[in-house]
Amino acid sequence: MTGRPAQAATLSDVAEVVTVQRHSLAQASLAAMRAEIPGYAAITDEALLDDVVTHVRKGNDALGLSLAEARPAGDEDVAFVRPHAARRARLGVSLVDFMHAVRIAHHTVWEAIAKWAVCGPGRGDSALEAAGLVMEFFNRASTVAAQAYLEAEQLLAAEGDRVRRDLLEDLLAGREPAPGPRLSAATKAGLSPDTPCAVVTAVPVAPLADEYGLRSAAALLGRAVGDPDRLLTVLRQDEIVIVRALRDTAGELPTEPVRSARRALADLGVPLAIGISTRHATVADLGKAYHEAVTLMGTLPRSGGVVSLSELRVLDYLTLRADETVARIIPARMREFVTEDAGAGGSLIRTVECFADNDLNVKAAARELGVHINTAHHRLARVEERTGCSLRRLVDLQELLIAIKLFAGAGPAV
């Protein structure tokens, strides 16, 4: 008597492999995730671990249904992915780790199908027939997972941007942040009421080709300013504002890292004008610090650069704040001299500045300028003749230096 031939396996049998083992496959997936992904290995929240298992189990159910009905999965079949992806983003699981976990879950279920296929006659053909539907499901689920994660991440970023902007406006106005997200953001940035701080402001000096260029610039500039955990970085339209807590830092903000960052950004097509305030004793003075930094940016050339108030001399700062009245009371002969010489290359202006920097020592000034001492004397005499002032008279020299700052392009237009 001959036995009845074994019934050929079908897609329904493959579907049953997935659905019957859906929970054990989900547990196996979680174990593999924790073994391969440090971020998942560090999770101690049982509720989150249960959510991972639920996510994988729902995926196995959806795949089983696609196979049982012998049809490709549609977006409605993988819609379950969206809330789980959003939760991972909110909990700080990186996109790389999340997508790695998704791949592990898919690999685990495919291994179960492959193992089933080799354990009986005719199963290989069914597994091969199922492969197209399985791959379609994996591709669609992965795409939706990535999209949902990025959408959640963008929403979180927008919410965080809004909170930081609102916090900055409070601090600039001298208001203490109310309990809630703003106070949490201030605490995270190390900005308590008695915290010493400084402000860095930056604006692009040319149109940016990349719409995300300013955000990337803010991140790079923030790293140059100091410890990211002690910063409040805010984008206000086309302006970057960075508030740096200085509780554990003596003195002023170092400028060289900022200059290096500006050069790197300029090479990347993001030229910036950057102003750095002095150190202020408390957060209550943040509005003054911001005003300092913004004022300084106005002194830079069109090509941008970095200027720090702590590196300026008092005369430089005083001329920054000069108004139209100051400009008008400068004698006309001085104004005309500075304007004309600046337009002709500024050799006489440089001689005056070098003379002053060397404590009225003509010989030292000539050495620094790289000219003969007689040439330096001749130039200074021409300056006195054209301006009507005596460069050995302190009042006259100060007034001429102020005129140079105001009219030779070293200071703001007035």
TAGIJO-V83458 format. One record per residue. N is the residue number from 1. RES is the residue in one small letter. PHI is phi in whole degrees, 0 to 359 (none if undefined). Layout:
# TAGIJO-V83458
N/RES/PHI, N/RES/PHI
This chain:
# TAGIJO-V83458
1/m/none, 2/t/267, 3/g/283, 4/r/288, 5/p/299, 6/a/297, 7/q/289, 8/a/297, 9/a/291, 10/t/232, 11/l/298, 12/s/297, 13/d/293, 14/v/296, 15/a/301, 16/e/293, 17/v/304, 18/v/286, 19/t/285, 20/v/296, 21/q/262, 22/r/303, 23/h/284, 24/s/295, 25/l/293, 26/a/294, 27/q/294, 28/a/296, 29/s/297, 30/l/299, 31/a/298, 32/a/292, 33/m/301, 34/r/289, 35/a/280, 36/e/258, 37/i/243, 38/p/305, 39/g/298, 40/y/282, 41/a/296, 42/a/277, 43/i/289, 44/t/246, 45/d/285, 46/e/298, 47/a/296, 48/l/292, 49/l/298, 50/d/297, 51/d/293, 52/v/297, 53/v/298, 54/t/298, 55/h/302, 56/v/294, 57/r/297, 58/k/297, 59/g/297, 60/n/295, 61/d/297, 62/a/293, 63/l/295, 64/g/301, 65/l/294, 66/s/300, 67/l/289, 68/a/297, 69/e/265, 70/a/51, 71/r/219, 72/p/295, 73/a/290, 74/g/253, 75/d/301, 76/e/294, 77/d/287, 78/v/251, 79/a/298, 80/f/300, 81/v/293, 82/r/302, 83/p/296, 84/h/292, 85/a/297, 86/a/297, 87/r/295, 88/r/298, 89/a/297, 90/r/294, 91/l/274, 92/g/86, 93/v/290, 94/s/291, 95/l/298, 96/v/299, 97/d/294, 98/f/296, 99/m/290, 100/h/298, 101/a/296, 102/v/298, 103/r/296, 104/i/298, 105/a/299, 106/h/292, 107/h/296, 108/t/297, 109/v/290, 110/w/292, 111/e/298, 112/a/296, 113/i/295, 114/a/297, 115/k/296, 116/w/296, 117/a/296, 118/v/269, 119/c/259, 120/g/193, 121/p/294, 122/g/82, 123/r/286, 124/g/299, 125/d/295, 126/s/293, 127/a/296, 128/l/296, 129/e/297, 130/a/284, 131/a/304, 132/g/299, 133/l/292, 134/v/295, 135/m/296, 136/e/299, 137/f/296, 138/f/300, 139/n/298, 140/r/293, 141/a/295, 142/s/294, 143/t/297, 144/v/296, 145/a/299, 146/a/295, 147/q/298, 148/a/296, 149/y/298, 150/l/296, 151/e/298, 152/a/294, 153/e/296, 154/q/295, 155/l/295, 156/l/298, 157/a/297, 158/a/296, 159/e/295, 160/g/295, 161/d/300, 162/r/296, 163/v/298, 164/r/293, 165/r/296, 166/d/297, 167/l/297, 168/l/300, 169/e/298, 170/d/299, 171/l/294, 172/l/295, 173/a/273, 174/g/81, 175/r/265, 176/e/285, 177/p/295, 178/a/287, 179/p/306, 180/g/132, 181/p/301, 182/r/294, 183/l/296, 184/s/297, 185/a/295, 186/a/294, 187/t/296, 188/k/300, 189/a/276, 190/g/75, 191/l/256, 192/s/272, 193/p/304, 194/d/262, 195/t/278, 196/p/296, 197/c/205, 198/a/219, 199/v/236, 200/v/242, 201/t/240, 202/a/211, 203/v/222, 204/p/290, 205/v/255, 206/a/207, 207/p/302, 208/l/265, 209/a/287, 210/d/254, 211/e/294, 212/y/264, 213/g/300, 214/l/291, 215/r/295, 216/s/295, 217/a/297, 218/a/298, 219/a/295, 220/l/294, 221/l/294, 222/g/299, 223/r/295, 224/a/288, 225/v/290, 226/g/156, 227/d/303, 228/p/302, 229/d/283, 230/r/238, 231/l/233, 232/l/243, 233/t/248, 234/v/226, 235/l/259, 236/r/243, 237/q/56, 238/d/261, 239/e/240, 240/i/259, 241/v/235, 242/i/238, 243/v/256, 244/r/249, 245/a/288, 246/l/239, 247/r/303, 248/d/258, 249/t/237, 250/a/275, 251/g/75, 252/e/270, 253/l/292, 254/p/292, 255/t/262, 256/e/298, 257/p/300, 258/v/292, 259/r/296, 260/s/297, 261/a/295, 262/r/297, 263/r/296, 264/a/296, 265/l/292, 266/a/299, 267/d/295, 268/l/270, 269/g/88, 270/v/235, 271/p/284, 272/l/233, 273/a/256, 274/i/233, 275/g/244, 276/i/235, 277/s/282, 278/t/280, 279/r/287, 280/h/245, 281/a/291, 282/t/218, 283/v/296, 284/a/299, 285/d/266, 286/l/298, 287/g/299, 288/k/292, 289/a/298, 290/y/297, 291/h/298, 292/e/301, 293/a/296, 294/v/294, 295/t/300, 296/l/296, 297/m/302, 298/g/291, 299/t/268, 300/l/279, 301/p/291, 302/r/297, 303/s/280, 304/g/90, 305/g/145, 306/v/230, 307/v/224, 308/s/243, 309/l/297, 310/s/293, 311/e/264, 312/l/271, 313/r/280, 314/v/301, 315/l/299, 316/d/300, 317/y/291, 318/l/298, 319/t/287, 320/l/297, 321/r/269, 322/a/293, 323/d/256, 324/e/296, 325/t/296, 326/v/301, 327/a/298, 328/r/288, 329/i/274, 330/i/291, 331/p/306, 332/a/301, 333/r/298, 334/m/291, 335/r/300, 336/e/295, 337/f/299, 338/v/297, 339/t/298, 340/e/293, 341/d/290, 342/a/298, 343/g/290, 344/a/264, 345/g/116, 346/g/80, 347/s/295, 348/l/289, 349/i/299, 350/r/297, 351/t/294, 352/v/298, 353/e/297, 354/c/292, 355/f/300, 356/a/292, 357/d/296, 358/n/259, 359/d/57, 360/l/65, 361/n/263, 362/v/295, 363/k/297, 364/a/293, 365/a/295, 366/a/298, 367/r/298, 368/e/293, 369/l/283, 370/g/78, 371/v/234, 372/h/290, 373/i/301, 374/n/295, 375/t/296, 376/a/297, 377/h/300, 378/h/297, 379/r/296, 380/l/297, 381/a/295, 382/r/296, 383/v/298, 384/e/296, 385/e/295, 386/r/281, 387/t/258, 388/g/78, 389/c/246, 390/s/257, 391/l/286, 392/r/270, 393/r/264, 394/l/304, 395/v/298, 396/d/296, 397/l/295, 398/q/300, 399/e/295, 400/l/292, 401/l/297, 402/i/296, 403/a/300, 404/i/298, 405/k/298, 406/l/280, 407/f/245, 408/a/259, 409/g/90, 410/a/279, 411/g/241, 412/p/289, 413/a/292, 414/v/229
